[in-house]
């Protein structure tokens, strides 16, 4: 059932300031809720942190990566999560935080994302992206001509959107073949497919570092005009089954928008740039992570 518009007043449930470790600043680059909403996995400094989403209790601090961890994601069945790091490696973990698969690229892992249907794992770097089926331990790699900054799968698992430093959005099929290329005017730092399965067409929201939010169909046709944000968007994600968008950015806030990009209200005032912002899968909670190492959950 629809919950209606989220309340305008937002209060903090918990927050954690991740300390510097090994001389490494614990910037929170990415966050992901488990599909049941009970856990949050965070990329913080060179560690993968697993929290109880309700209480904020730290359940696991995983130090398997040698350099900064830039991306984390949960598989749709909740049985695994993955992490990607500046040490060029991807690690797949069980839900009990046991490492079960590790593979490498030749460059920094910018983003990892599980296919919501097939459990195929996309891992993206400056020069290629990999498609891995963890059970088969096989990775196919496809080269690209610009650094990949972000990616997302469509809800049916048929298409993978890549956001590139050169301003292109590349729409790929499950095999990695490019189907559509969309040209923007600035690096595509963040993007997300609308997860709502009743929408007539696939829509991808695109956050560019010319301080815009824009929307496209899979055909490459833009829906409406660019929305001017007046800050750099660092994290765009859908909330409440695609009814809303939450955007974290250089304005040190997490902001709520309609699914069409109309500004509704600020949700979180952060202590620094907000690199990660995600909505709880079933409840009106928003998790955010900042450049300064703060992880918070607000409701």
Buried (B, 14 or more C-beta within 10 A) or exposed (E): EEEEBBEEEBEEBBBBEBEEBEEEBBBBBBBBBBBEBBBBBBBBBBBBBBBEBBEBEBBBEBEBBEBBBBBBBBBBEBBBBBBBBBBBBBBBBEBEBEEEBBBEBEBBBBBBBBBBBBBBBBBBBBBBBBBBBBEEEEBEBBEBEBBBBBBBBBBEBBBBBBBBBBBBBBBBEBEBEBBBEBEBEBBBBBBBBBBBEEEEEBBBBBBBBBBBBBBBBBEEEBBEEBBEBEBBBBBBBBBBBBBBBBBBBBBBBBBBBEBEBEBBEEBBEBBBBBBBBBBBBEBBBBBBBBBBBBBBBBB
